[in-house]
Amino acid sequence: MQFNDIQETVAERTETSNHEDEQAFEPDSAELALAKVVINNLLEDTYYESDEEQFASVEGAFEAVADENPEFVLKLAKYARQE
């Protein structure tokens, strides 16, 4: 039995690449991913995504989180609406 196993860091676990094939990082949880999309998104056409693709991303993240943590989704909706 070995106690000092090397564990994967958050940076290693969330590492991905962006549209330019450069290093980028994904949110660590579905809740963080949803909050990132809701807070940072204006749902308008951009160079990388159309507004329909962005909305589909928000909708998919919402459904993934709502099944697991509906209270978080409600609190996030309240925050997005008031702030």
HTML snippet that shows the backbone in 3Dmol.js (N, CA, C, O; Angstrom):
<script src="https://3Dmol.org/build/3Dmol-min.js"></script>
<div id="view" style="width:600px;height:400px;position:relative"></div>
<script>
const pdb = `
ATOM      1  N   MET A   1       0.850  -1.177   0.000  1.00  0.00           N
ATOM      2  CA  MET A   1       0.000   0.000   0.000  1.00  0.00           C
ATOM      3  C   MET A   1       0.896   1.240   0.000  1.00  0.00           C
ATOM      4  O   MET A   1       1.780   1.384   0.844  1.00  0.00           O
ATOM      5  N   GLN A   2       0.653   2.119  -0.949  1.00  0.00           N
ATOM      6  CA  GLN A   2       1.469   3.318  -1.072  1.00  0.00           C
ATOM      7  C   GLN A   2       0.621   4.541  -0.761  1.00  0.00           C
ATOM      8  O   GLN A   2      -0.461   4.716  -1.321  1.00  0.00           O
ATOM      9  N   PHE A   3       1.118   5.384   0.133  1.00  0.00           N
ATOM     10  CA  PHE A   3       0.345   6.541   0.577  1.00  0.00           C
ATOM     11  C   PHE A   3       0.654   7.815  -0.195  1.00  0.00           C
ATOM     12  O   PHE A   3      -0.176   8.722  -0.251  1.00  0.00           O
ATOM     13  N   ASN A   4       1.812   7.890  -0.775  1.00  0.00           N
ATOM     14  CA  ASN A   4       2.232   9.120  -1.428  1.00  0.00           C
ATOM     15  C   ASN A   4       2.039   9.065  -2.939  1.00  0.00           C
ATOM     16  O   ASN A   4       2.948   9.399  -3.698  1.00  0.00           O
ATOM     17  N   ASP A   5       0.877   8.652  -3.365  1.00  0.00           N
ATOM     18  CA  ASP A   5       0.579   8.648  -4.793  1.00  0.00           C
ATOM     19  C   ASP A   5       0.522  10.086  -5.304  1.00  0.00           C
ATOM     20  O   ASP A   5      -0.006  10.976  -4.637  1.00  0.00           O
ATOM     21  N   ILE A   6       1.061  10.291  -6.464  1.00  0.00           N
ATOM     22  CA  ILE A   6       0.999  11.611  -7.089  1.00  0.00           C
ATOM     23  C   ILE A   6      -0.393  11.764  -7.696  1.00  0.00           C
ATOM     24  O   ILE A   6      -0.829  10.955  -8.515  1.00  0.00           O
ATOM     25  N   GLN A   7      -1.069  12.815  -7.273  1.00  0.00           N
ATOM     26  CA  GLN A   7      -2.414  13.062  -7.768  1.00  0.00           C
ATOM     27  C   GLN A   7      -2.376  14.132  -8.850  1.00  0.00           C
ATOM     28  O   GLN A   7      -1.496  14.992  -8.876  1.00  0.00           O
ATOM     29  N   GLU A   8      -3.333  14.053  -9.717  1.00  0.00           N
ATOM     30  CA  GLU A   8      -3.447  15.023 -10.798  1.00  0.00           C
ATOM     31  C   GLU A   8      -3.864  16.383 -10.223  1.00  0.00           C
ATOM     32  O   GLU A   8      -4.772  16.454  -9.395  1.00  0.00           O
ATOM     33  N   THR A   9      -3.211  17.445 -10.657  1.00  0.00           N
ATOM     34  CA  THR A   9      -3.558  18.785 -10.187  1.00  0.00           C
ATOM     35  C   THR A   9      -4.791  19.292 -10.934  1.00  0.00           C
ATOM     36  O   THR A   9      -5.191  18.729 -11.953  1.00  0.00           O
ATOM     37  N   VAL A  10      -5.377  20.352 -10.417  1.00  0.00           N
ATOM     38  CA  VAL A  10      -6.537  20.961 -11.078  1.00  0.00           C
ATOM     39  C   VAL A  10      -6.145  21.432 -12.471  1.00  0.00           C
ATOM     40  O   VAL A  10      -6.904  21.264 -13.425  1.00  0.00           O
ATOM     41  N   ALA A  11      -4.954  22.024 -12.588  1.00  0.00           N
ATOM     42  CA  ALA A  11      -4.498  22.505 -13.896  1.00  0.00           C
ATOM     43  C   ALA A  11      -4.375  21.355 -14.888  1.00  0.00           C
ATOM     44  O   ALA A  11      -4.764  21.491 -16.048  1.00  0.00           O
ATOM     45  N   GLU A  12      -3.843  20.238 -14.448  1.00  0.00           N
ATOM     46  CA  GLU A  12      -3.707  19.084 -15.334  1.00  0.00           C
ATOM     47  C   GLU A  12      -5.070  18.499 -15.695  1.00  0.00           C
ATOM     48  O   GLU A  12      -5.283  18.063 -16.827  1.00  0.00           O
ATOM     49  N   ARG A  13      -5.987  18.492 -14.735  1.00  0.00           N
ATOM     50  CA  ARG A  13      -7.309  17.899 -14.944  1.00  0.00           C
ATOM     51  C   ARG A  13      -8.178  18.740 -15.874  1.00  0.00           C
ATOM     52  O   ARG A  13      -9.025  18.203 -16.588  1.00  0.00           O
ATOM     53  N   THR A  14      -7.970  20.058 -15.868  1.00  0.00           N
ATOM     54  CA  THR A  14      -8.843  20.944 -16.630  1.00  0.00           C
ATOM     55  C   THR A  14      -8.194  21.488 -17.895  1.00  0.00           C
ATOM     56  O   THR A  14      -8.802  22.295 -18.598  1.00  0.00           O
ATOM     57  N   GLU A  15      -6.987  21.067 -18.194  1.00  0.00           N
ATOM     58  CA  GLU A  15      -6.262  21.591 -19.358  1.00  0.00           C
ATOM     59  C   GLU A  15      -6.927  21.159 -20.664  1.00  0.00           C
ATOM     60  O   GLU A  15      -7.358  20.016 -20.817  1.00  0.00           O
ATOM     61  N   THR A  16      -6.994  22.090 -21.584  1.00  0.00           N
ATOM     62  CA  THR A  16      -7.555  21.842 -22.907  1.00  0.00           C
ATOM     63  C   THR A  16      -6.851  22.779 -23.884  1.00  0.00           C
ATOM     64  O   THR A  16      -5.846  23.396 -23.530  1.00  0.00           O
ATOM     65  N   SER A  17      -7.354  22.892 -25.085  1.00  0.00           N
ATOM     66  CA  SER A  17      -6.792  23.861 -26.027  1.00  0.00           C
ATOM     67  C   SER A  17      -7.913  24.741 -26.561  1.00  0.00           C
ATOM     68  O   SER A  17      -9.065  24.318 -26.646  1.00  0.00           O
ATOM     69  N   ASN A  18      -7.561  25.966 -26.919  1.00  0.00           N
ATOM     70  CA  ASN A  18      -8.557  26.900 -27.427  1.00  0.00           C
ATOM     71  C   ASN A  18      -8.640  26.830 -28.949  1.00  0.00           C
ATOM     72  O   ASN A  18      -8.077  25.921 -29.560  1.00  0.00           O
ATOM     73  N   HIS A  19      -9.337  27.783 -29.563  1.00  0.00           N
ATOM     74  CA  HIS A  19      -9.532  27.773 -31.015  1.00  0.00           C
ATOM     75  C   HIS A  19      -8.234  27.957 -31.790  1.00  0.00           C
ATOM     76  O   HIS A  19      -8.151  27.598 -32.964  1.00  0.00           O
ATOM     77  N   GLU A  20      -7.233  28.511 -31.142  1.00  0.00           N
ATOM     78  CA  GLU A  20      -5.924  28.713 -31.778  1.00  0.00           C
ATOM     79  C   GLU A  20      -4.959  27.577 -31.438  1.00  0.00           C
ATOM     80  O   GLU A  20      -3.759  27.688 -31.690  1.00  0.00           O
ATOM     81  N   ASP A  21      -5.470  26.497 -30.873  1.00  0.00           N
ATOM     82  CA  ASP A  21      -4.678  25.349 -30.432  1.00  0.00           C
ATOM     83  C   ASP A  21      -3.615  25.727 -29.401  1.00  0.00           C
ATOM     84  O   ASP A  21      -2.538  25.132 -29.362  1.00  0.00           O
ATOM     85  N   GLU A  22      -3.923  26.710 -28.576  1.00  0.00           N
ATOM     86  CA  GLU A  22      -3.054  27.109 -27.479  1.00  0.00           C
ATOM     87  C   GLU A  22      -3.639  26.576 -26.171  1.00  0.00           C
ATOM     88  O   GLU A  22      -4.794  26.152 -26.124  1.00  0.00           O
ATOM     89  N   GLN A  23      -2.840  26.602 -25.127  1.00  0.00           N
ATOM     90  CA  GLN A  23      -3.261  26.069 -23.840  1.00  0.00           C
ATOM     91  C   GLN A  23      -4.407  26.899 -23.266  1.00  0.00           C
ATOM     92  O   GLN A  23      -4.377  28.129 -23.290  1.00  0.00           O
ATOM     93  N   ALA A  24      -5.408  26.203 -22.755  1.00  0.00           N
ATOM     94  CA  ALA A  24      -6.545  26.837 -22.108  1.00  0.00           C
ATOM     95  C   ALA A  24      -7.022  25.890 -21.010  1.00  0.00           C
ATOM     96  O   ALA A  24      -6.524  24.772 -20.886  1.00  0.00           O
ATOM     97  N   PHE A  25      -7.985  26.344 -20.220  1.00  0.00           N
ATOM     98  CA  PHE A  25      -8.477  25.535 -19.109  1.00  0.00           C
ATOM     99  C   PHE A  25      -9.995  25.575 -19.071  1.00  0.00           C
ATOM    100  O   PHE A  25     -10.605  26.630 -19.246  1.00  0.00           O
ATOM    101  N   GLU A  26     -10.592  24.424 -18.843  1.00  0.00           N
ATOM    102  CA  GLU A  26     -12.035  24.299 -18.683  1.00  0.00           C
ATOM    103  C   GLU A  26     -12.377  24.453 -17.207  1.00  0.00           C
ATOM    104  O   GLU A  26     -11.539  24.153 -16.357  1.00  0.00           O
ATOM    105  N   PRO A  27     -13.586  24.913 -16.875  1.00  0.00           N
ATOM    106  CA  PRO A  27     -13.997  24.954 -15.475  1.00  0.00           C
ATOM    107  C   PRO A  27     -13.938  23.549 -14.857  1.00  0.00           C
ATOM    108  O   PRO A  27     -14.108  22.543 -15.545  1.00  0.00           O
ATOM    109  N   ASP A  28     -13.695  23.510 -13.557  1.00  0.00           N
ATOM    110  CA  ASP A  28     -13.481  22.255 -12.847  1.00  0.00           C
ATOM    111  C   ASP A  28     -14.778  21.498 -12.563  1.00  0.00           C
ATOM    112  O   ASP A  28     -14.733  20.297 -12.294  1.00  0.00           O
ATOM    113  N   SER A  29     -15.917  22.158 -12.615  1.00  0.00           N
ATOM    114  CA  SER A  29     -17.184  21.484 -12.327  1.00  0.00           C
ATOM    115  C   SER A  29     -18.270  22.021 -13.255  1.00  0.00           C
ATOM    116  O   SER A  29     -18.101  23.057 -13.899  1.00  0.00           O
ATOM    117  N   ALA A  30     -19.368  21.311 -13.309  1.00  0.00           N
ATOM    118  CA  ALA A  30     -20.493  21.738 -14.142  1.00  0.00           C
ATOM    119  C   ALA A  30     -21.068  23.061 -13.640  1.00  0.00           C
ATOM    120  O   ALA A  30     -21.497  23.891 -14.441  1.00  0.00           O
ATOM    121  N   GLU A  31     -21.079  23.267 -12.316  1.00  0.00           N
ATOM    122  CA  GLU A  31     -21.590  24.520 -11.754  1.00  0.00           C
ATOM    123  C   GLU A  31     -20.720  25.704 -12.188  1.00  0.00           C
ATOM    124  O   GLU A  31     -21.237  26.754 -12.571  1.00  0.00           O
ATOM    125  N   LEU A  32     -19.410  25.526 -12.125  1.00  0.00           N
ATOM    126  CA  LEU A  32     -18.514  26.598 -12.562  1.00  0.00           C
ATOM    127  C   LEU A  32     -18.652  26.875 -14.057  1.00  0.00           C
ATOM    128  O   LEU A  32     -18.601  28.027 -14.488  1.00  0.00           O
ATOM    129  N   ALA A  33     -18.826  25.827 -14.835  1.00  0.00           N
ATOM    130  CA  ALA A  33     -18.998  26.005 -16.282  1.00  0.00           C
ATOM    131  C   ALA A  33     -20.264  26.802 -16.574  1.00  0.00           C
ATOM    132  O   ALA A  33     -20.249  27.701 -17.415  1.00  0.00           O
ATOM    133  N   LEU A  34     -21.359  26.482 -15.888  1.00  0.00           N
ATOM    134  CA  LEU A  34     -22.612  27.204 -16.094  1.00  0.00           C
ATOM    135  C   LEU A  34     -22.481  28.654 -15.660  1.00  0.00           C
ATOM    136  O   LEU A  34     -22.920  29.556 -16.373  1.00  0.00           O
ATOM    137  N   ALA A  35     -21.885  28.889 -14.505  1.00  0.00           N
ATOM    138  CA  ALA A  35     -21.706  30.266 -14.024  1.00  0.00           C
ATOM    139  C   ALA A  35     -20.854  31.062 -14.996  1.00  0.00           C
ATOM    140  O   ALA A  35     -21.159  32.223 -15.270  1.00  0.00           O
ATOM    141  N   LYS A  36     -19.799  30.469 -15.520  1.00  0.00           N
ATOM    142  CA  LYS A  36     -18.922  31.146 -16.489  1.00  0.00           C
ATOM    143  C   LYS A  36     -19.705  31.539 -17.736  1.00  0.00           C
ATOM    144  O   LYS A  36     -19.581  32.666 -18.216  1.00  0.00           O
ATOM    145  N   VAL A  37     -20.497  30.632 -18.255  1.00  0.00           N
ATOM    146  CA  VAL A  37     -21.265  30.912 -19.472  1.00  0.00           C
ATOM    147  C   VAL A  37     -22.308  31.987 -19.217  1.00  0.00           C
ATOM    148  O   VAL A  37     -22.474  32.890 -20.037  1.00  0.00           O
ATOM    149  N   VAL A  38     -23.014  31.906 -18.090  1.00  0.00           N
ATOM    150  CA  VAL A  38     -24.081  32.868 -17.793  1.00  0.00           C
ATOM    151  C   VAL A  38     -23.514  34.262 -17.554  1.00  0.00           C
ATOM    152  O   VAL A  38     -24.051  35.246 -18.061  1.00  0.00           O
ATOM    153  N   ILE A  39     -22.440  34.349 -16.791  1.00  0.00           N
ATOM    154  CA  ILE A  39     -21.903  35.655 -16.419  1.00  0.00           C
ATOM    155  C   ILE A  39     -21.157  36.323 -17.575  1.00  0.00           C
ATOM    156  O   ILE A  39     -21.212  37.544 -17.717  1.00  0.00           O
ATOM    157  N   ASN A  40     -20.467  35.546 -18.393  1.00  0.00           N
ATOM    158  CA  ASN A  40     -19.618  36.115 -19.437  1.00  0.00           C
ATOM    159  C   ASN A  40     -20.252  36.172 -20.812  1.00  0.00           C
ATOM    160  O   ASN A  40     -19.597  36.606 -21.759  1.00  0.00           O
ATOM    161  N   ASN A  41     -21.482  35.759 -20.960  1.00  0.00           N
ATOM    162  CA  ASN A  41     -22.071  35.629 -22.277  1.00  0.00           C
ATOM    163  C   ASN A  41     -23.103  36.707 -22.549  1.00  0.00           C
ATOM    164  O   ASN A  41     -23.940  37.009 -21.699  1.00  0.00           O
ATOM    165  N   LEU A  42     -23.037  37.283 -23.737  1.00  0.00           N
ATOM    166  CA  LEU A  42     -24.043  38.247 -24.169  1.00  0.00           C
ATOM    167  C   LEU A  42     -24.973  37.646 -25.216  1.00  0.00           C
ATOM    168  O   LEU A  42     -25.904  38.305 -25.680  1.00  0.00           O
ATOM    169  N   LEU A  43     -24.720  36.392 -25.587  1.00  0.00           N
ATOM    170  CA  LEU A  43     -25.531  35.684 -26.578  1.00  0.00           C
ATOM    171  C   LEU A  43     -25.678  36.477 -27.876  1.00  0.00           C
ATOM    172  O   LEU A  43     -26.785  36.732 -28.353  1.00  0.00           O
ATOM    173  N   GLU A  44     -24.539  36.854 -28.424  1.00  0.00           N
ATOM    174  CA  GLU A  44     -24.522  37.512 -29.732  1.00  0.00           C
ATOM    175  C   GLU A  44     -23.429  36.856 -30.571  1.00  0.00           C
ATOM    176  O   GLU A  44     -22.521  36.219 -30.038  1.00  0.00           O
ATOM    177  N   ASP A  45     -23.525  37.017 -31.865  1.00  0.00           N
ATOM    178  CA  ASP A  45     -22.548  36.400 -32.759  1.00  0.00           C
ATOM    179  C   ASP A  45     -21.135  36.871 -32.420  1.00  0.00           C
ATOM    180  O   ASP A  45     -20.895  38.050 -32.160  1.00  0.00           O
ATOM    181  N   THR A  46     -20.217  35.921 -32.432  1.00  0.00           N
ATOM    182  CA  THR A  46     -18.797  36.235 -32.258  1.00  0.00           C
ATOM    183  C   THR A  46     -18.032  35.568 -33.389  1.00  0.00           C
ATOM    184  O   THR A  46     -18.614  34.883 -34.229  1.00  0.00           O
ATOM    185  N   TYR A  47     -16.743  35.772 -33.400  1.00  0.00           N
ATOM    186  CA  TYR A  47     -15.896  35.173 -34.434  1.00  0.00           C
ATOM    187  C   TYR A  47     -15.937  33.652 -34.365  1.00  0.00           C
ATOM    188  O   TYR A  47     -15.900  32.981 -35.396  1.00  0.00           O
ATOM    189  N   TYR A  48     -16.012  33.107 -33.154  1.00  0.00           N
ATOM    190  CA  TYR A  48     -15.912  31.661 -32.965  1.00  0.00           C
ATOM    191  C   TYR A  48     -17.262  30.938 -32.932  1.00  0.00           C
ATOM    192  O   TYR A  48     -17.345  29.776 -33.331  1.00  0.00           O
ATOM    193  N   GLU A  49     -18.307  31.602 -32.465  1.00  0.00           N
ATOM    194  CA  GLU A  49     -19.606  30.941 -32.307  1.00  0.00           C
ATOM    195  C   GLU A  49     -20.743  31.881 -32.699  1.00  0.00           C
ATOM    196  O   GLU A  49     -20.658  33.096 -32.523  1.00  0.00           O
ATOM    197  N   SER A  50     -21.797  31.291 -33.230  1.00  0.00           N
ATOM    198  CA  SER A  50     -22.999  32.079 -33.502  1.00  0.00           C
ATOM    199  C   SER A  50     -23.805  32.193 -32.210  1.00  0.00           C
ATOM    200  O   SER A  50     -23.532  31.496 -31.233  1.00  0.00           O
ATOM    201  N   ASP A  51     -24.792  33.072 -32.218  1.00  0.00           N
ATOM    202  CA  ASP A  51     -25.622  33.210 -31.020  1.00  0.00           C
ATOM    203  C   ASP A  51     -26.409  31.930 -30.737  1.00  0.00           C
ATOM    204  O   ASP A  51     -26.668  31.618 -29.575  1.00  0.00           O
ATOM    205  N   GLU A  52     -26.794  31.184 -31.776  1.00  0.00           N
ATOM    206  CA  GLU A  52     -27.512  29.924 -31.574  1.00  0.00           C
ATOM    207  C   GLU A  52     -26.611  28.882 -30.902  1.00  0.00           C
ATOM    208  O   GLU A  52     -27.063  28.141 -30.029  1.00  0.00           O
ATOM    209  N   GLU A  53     -25.350  28.827 -31.305  1.00  0.00           N
ATOM    210  CA  GLU A  53     -24.410  27.887 -30.695  1.00  0.00           C
ATOM    211  C   GLU A  53     -24.144  28.251 -29.233  1.00  0.00           C
ATOM    212  O   GLU A  53     -24.025  27.372 -28.379  1.00  0.00           O
ATOM    213  N   GLN A  54     -24.053  29.540 -28.956  1.00  0.00           N
ATOM    214  CA  GLN A  54     -23.854  29.976 -27.578  1.00  0.00           C
ATOM    215  C   GLN A  54     -25.067  29.634 -26.718  1.00  0.00           C
ATOM    216  O   GLN A  54     -24.919  29.180 -25.583  1.00  0.00           O
ATOM    217  N   PHE A  55     -26.257  29.849 -27.255  1.00  0.00           N
ATOM    218  CA  PHE A  55     -27.466  29.511 -26.507  1.00  0.00           C
ATOM    219  C   PHE A  55     -27.550  28.009 -26.247  1.00  0.00           C
ATOM    220  O   PHE A  55     -27.945  27.592 -25.159  1.00  0.00           O
ATOM    221  N   ALA A  56     -27.187  27.208 -27.222  1.00  0.00           N
ATOM    222  CA  ALA A  56     -27.180  25.751 -27.036  1.00  0.00           C
ATOM    223  C   ALA A  56     -26.195  25.360 -25.942  1.00  0.00           C
ATOM    224  O   ALA A  56     -26.461  24.437 -25.171  1.00  0.00           O
ATOM    225  N   SER A  57     -25.072  26.046 -25.866  1.00  0.00           N
ATOM    226  CA  SER A  57     -24.086  25.787 -24.811  1.00  0.00           C
ATOM    227  C   SER A  57     -24.668  26.111 -23.435  1.00  0.00           C
ATOM    228  O   SER A  57     -24.508  25.338 -22.491  1.00  0.00           O
ATOM    229  N   VAL A  58     -25.334  27.243 -23.327  1.00  0.00           N
ATOM    230  CA  VAL A  58     -25.961  27.635 -22.060  1.00  0.00           C
ATOM    231  C   VAL A  58     -27.036  26.629 -21.682  1.00  0.00           C
ATOM    232  O   VAL A  58     -27.114  26.199 -20.532  1.00  0.00           O
ATOM    233  N   GLU A  59     -27.855  26.259 -22.641  1.00  0.00           N
ATOM    234  CA  GLU A  59     -28.937  25.318 -22.387  1.00  0.00           C
ATOM    235  C   GLU A  59     -28.407  23.951 -21.942  1.00  0.00           C
ATOM    236  O   GLU A  59     -28.948  23.344 -21.017  1.00  0.00           O
ATOM    237  N   GLY A  60     -27.365  23.475 -22.594  1.00  0.00           N
ATOM    238  CA  GLY A  60     -26.777  22.197 -22.224  1.00  0.00           C
ATOM    239  C   GLY A  60     -26.172  22.233 -20.835  1.00  0.00           C
ATOM    240  O   GLY A  60     -26.346  21.297 -20.055  1.00  0.00           O
ATOM    241  N   ALA A  61     -25.460  23.308 -20.519  1.00  0.00           N
ATOM    242  CA  ALA A  61     -24.875  23.452 -19.181  1.00  0.00           C
ATOM    243  C   ALA A  61     -25.968  23.549 -18.130  1.00  0.00           C
ATOM    244  O   ALA A  61     -25.852  22.964 -17.053  1.00  0.00           O
ATOM    245  N   PHE A  62     -27.024  24.282 -18.437  1.00  0.00           N
ATOM    246  CA  PHE A  62     -28.147  24.424 -17.509  1.00  0.00           C
ATOM    247  C   PHE A  62     -28.766  23.068 -17.189  1.00  0.00           C
ATOM    248  O   PHE A  62     -28.986  22.742 -16.023  1.00  0.00           O
ATOM    249  N   GLU A  63     -29.048  22.276 -18.225  1.00  0.00           N
ATOM    250  CA  GLU A  63     -29.679  20.975 -18.012  1.00  0.00           C
ATOM    251  C   GLU A  63     -28.783  20.026 -17.224  1.00  0.00           C
ATOM    252  O   GLU A  63     -29.267  19.262 -16.388  1.00  0.00           O
ATOM    253  N   ALA A  64     -27.479  20.072 -17.488  1.00  0.00           N
ATOM    254  CA  ALA A  64     -26.545  19.202 -16.778  1.00  0.00           C
ATOM    255  C   ALA A  64     -26.515  19.530 -15.284  1.00  0.00           C
ATOM    256  O   ALA A  64     -26.475  18.632 -14.444  1.00  0.00           O
ATOM    257  N   VAL A  65     -26.534  20.818 -14.965  1.00  0.00           N
ATOM    258  CA  VAL A  65     -26.457  21.225 -13.560  1.00  0.00           C
ATOM    259  C   VAL A  65     -27.810  21.098 -12.872  1.00  0.00           C
ATOM    260  O   VAL A  65     -27.869  20.722 -11.702  1.00  0.00           O
ATOM    261  N   ALA A  66     -28.894  21.403 -13.574  1.00  0.00           N
ATOM    262  CA  ALA A  66     -30.224  21.381 -12.962  1.00  0.00           C
ATOM    263  C   ALA A  66     -30.593  19.997 -12.437  1.00  0.00           C
ATOM    264  O   ALA A  66     -31.275  19.885 -11.418  1.00  0.00           O
ATOM    265  N   ASP A  67     -30.154  18.953 -13.113  1.00  0.00           N
ATOM    266  CA  ASP A  67     -30.448  17.596 -12.647  1.00  0.00           C
ATOM    267  C   ASP A  67     -29.737  17.288 -11.336  1.00  0.00           C
ATOM    268  O   ASP A  67     -30.291  16.613 -10.469  1.00  0.00           O
ATOM    269  N   GLU A  68     -28.516  17.780 -11.192  1.00  0.00           N
ATOM    270  CA  GLU A  68     -27.691  17.477 -10.019  1.00  0.00           C
ATOM    271  C   GLU A  68     -27.901  18.469  -8.877  1.00  0.00           C
ATOM    272  O   GLU A  68     -27.921  18.078  -7.710  1.00  0.00           O
ATOM    273  N   ASN A  69     -28.057  19.745  -9.209  1.00  0.00           N
ATOM    274  CA  ASN A  69     -28.079  20.781  -8.178  1.00  0.00           C
ATOM    275  C   ASN A  69     -29.055  21.897  -8.567  1.00  0.00           C
ATOM    276  O   ASN A  69     -28.627  22.979  -8.967  1.00  0.00           O
ATOM    277  N   PRO A  70     -30.367  21.640  -8.451  1.00  0.00           N
ATOM    278  CA  PRO A  70     -31.350  22.641  -8.890  1.00  0.00           C
ATOM    279  C   PRO A  70     -31.286  23.939  -8.085  1.00  0.00           C
ATOM    280  O   PRO A  70     -31.592  25.006  -8.618  1.00  0.00           O
ATOM    281  N   GLU A  71     -30.900  23.868  -6.826  1.00  0.00           N
ATOM    282  CA  GLU A  71     -30.808  25.073  -6.003  1.00  0.00           C
ATOM    283  C   GLU A  71     -29.747  26.036  -6.555  1.00  0.00           C
ATOM    284  O   GLU A  71     -29.954  27.250  -6.560  1.00  0.00           O
ATOM    285  N   PHE A  72     -28.630  25.501  -7.012  1.00  0.00           N
ATOM    286  CA  PHE A  72     -27.574  26.337  -7.596  1.00  0.00           C
ATOM    287  C   PHE A  72     -28.090  27.067  -8.825  1.00  0.00           C
ATOM    288  O   PHE A  72     -27.817  28.254  -9.005  1.00  0.00           O
ATOM    289  N   VAL A  73     -28.832  26.365  -9.667  1.00  0.00           N
ATOM    290  CA  VAL A  73     -29.358  26.969 -10.897  1.00  0.00           C
ATOM    291  C   VAL A  73     -30.301  28.125 -10.563  1.00  0.00           C
ATOM    292  O   VAL A  73     -30.253  29.175 -11.204  1.00  0.00           O
ATOM    293  N   LEU A  74     -31.150  27.929  -9.565  1.00  0.00           N
ATOM    294  CA  LEU A  74     -32.084  28.990  -9.176  1.00  0.00           C
ATOM    295  C   LEU A  74     -31.345  30.200  -8.611  1.00  0.00           C
ATOM    296  O   LEU A  74     -31.689  31.341  -8.921  1.00  0.00           O
ATOM    297  N   LYS A  75     -30.341  29.955  -7.791  1.00  0.00           N
ATOM    298  CA  LYS A  75     -29.564  31.064  -7.230  1.00  0.00           C
ATOM    299  C   LYS A  75     -28.785  31.800  -8.318  1.00  0.00           C
ATOM    300  O   LYS A  75     -28.676  33.026  -8.284  1.00  0.00           O
ATOM    301  N   LEU A  76     -28.248  31.059  -9.275  1.00  0.00           N
ATOM    302  CA  LEU A  76     -27.522  31.683 -10.383  1.00  0.00           C
ATOM    303  C   LEU A  76     -28.459  32.524 -11.246  1.00  0.00           C
ATOM    304  O   LEU A  76     -28.094  33.618 -11.677  1.00  0.00           O
ATOM    305  N   ALA A  77     -29.658  32.021 -11.498  1.00  0.00           N
ATOM    306  CA  ALA A  77     -30.639  32.784 -12.282  1.00  0.00           C
ATOM    307  C   ALA A  77     -31.003  34.084 -11.561  1.00  0.00           C
ATOM    308  O   ALA A  77     -31.125  35.135 -12.190  1.00  0.00           O
ATOM    309  N   LYS A  78     -31.171  34.005 -10.259  1.00  0.00           N
ATOM    310  CA  LYS A  78     -31.482  35.207  -9.483  1.00  0.00           C
ATOM    311  C   LYS A  78     -30.323  36.192  -9.560  1.00  0.00           C
ATOM    312  O   LYS A  78     -30.537  37.387  -9.764  1.00  0.00           O
ATOM    313  N   TYR A  79     -29.111  35.705  -9.401  1.00  0.00           N
ATOM    314  CA  TYR A  79     -27.927  36.573  -9.473  1.00  0.00           C
ATOM    315  C   TYR A  79     -27.816  37.227 -10.856  1.00  0.00           C
ATOM    316  O   TYR A  79     -27.587  38.432 -10.957  1.00  0.00           O
ATOM    317  N   ALA A  80     -27.979  36.435 -11.913  1.00  0.00           N
ATOM    318  CA  ALA A  80     -27.849  36.966 -13.270  1.00  0.00           C
ATOM    319  C   ALA A  80     -28.910  38.028 -13.552  1.00  0.00           C
ATOM    320  O   ALA A  80     -28.653  39.000 -14.262  1.00  0.00           O
ATOM    321  N   ARG A  81     -30.068  37.838 -13.007  1.00  0.00           N
ATOM    322  CA  ARG A  81     -31.140  38.771 -13.253  1.00  0.00           C
ATOM    323  C   ARG A  81     -30.960  40.083 -12.478  1.00  0.00           C
ATOM    324  O   ARG A  81     -31.255  41.164 -12.988  1.00  0.00           O
ATOM    325  N   GLN A  82     -30.471  39.967 -11.240  1.00  0.00           N
ATOM    326  CA  GLN A  82     -30.349  41.160 -10.400  1.00  0.00           C
ATOM    327  C   GLN A  82     -29.043  41.915 -10.629  1.00  0.00           C
ATOM    328  O   GLN A  82     -29.004  43.136 -10.476  1.00  0.00           O
ATOM    329  N   GLU A  83     -28.000  41.225 -10.982  1.00  0.00           N
ATOM    330  CA  GLU A  83     -26.698  41.862 -11.130  1.00  0.00           C
ATOM    331  C   GLU A  83     -26.437  42.202 -12.576  1.00  0.00           C
ATOM    332  O   GLU A  83     -25.383  42.749 -12.901  1.00  0.00           O
TER     333      GLU A  83
END
`;
const viewer = $3Dmol.createViewer("view");
viewer.addModel(pdb, "pdb");
viewer.setStyle({}, {cartoon: {color: "spectrum"}});
viewer.zoomTo();
viewer.render();
</script>
